[in-house]
Amino acid sequence: MFKKTLILTLFIVGCTMKAPTEFSKKALNDQLFTEENKVVQFKEILAAYKGEKVFLNVWASWCKDCIVAIPNIKKLQAKYPHVKYVFIAADRNVHTWKKALKKYGIKGEHYFMKDGMDSDFGNFLNSNWIPRYLIVNENGFVDLFKATKITDKRIVSALKK
C-alpha cells in the first residue's frame, strides 16, 4: 500500500510542477565561454538578445541525438530567420566542441559550459538528457522550457508566438 501511495504522490507532484518561465539567479550568473575563450555570464547572453526571440539548444558533439537534429535545426533557421539561435555546448572539452562547430557548420551564437550539465545552468535545466531546446521570448521569459526532440511541435508553436 505504501508503495502505491508513494508512486501516486510522485506522479501527482510531477504532473503539477510548472515549468519555470524565468531563469534562476544561479543560472543567470553561470559563466560560459565564447568561441574566442572569453568568459561571459548567461545573463549577458540573454541581455544581448533582449527584444528578440531566442532558440536555445543545449547539446554536445558526442551526443548522437544532438548531431542527428542538426539538419532540422538548419530548416528552422531557414524558416524563422528572425529568431536568434544560441547553442550551449556541454562537451567534455573545448577542442572537440570547436571541431564539431566546423564539421557540422552550425550557424548561430556558440557558448561552452566548462562544467557541462553539472554547472548552475545545467542544474537549472534539471535534466540528464540532451539535446534540450528552450524558447525565450522577446521579454526574456521562457516560453518553452523542456523539449528534447527537435520535432516537438511545441518548438514551432513557441517560435510562431
Salt bridges, closest charged atoms under 4 A:
GLU52 OE1 - LYS84 NZ 3.42
ASP152 OD2 - ARG154 NH2 2.76
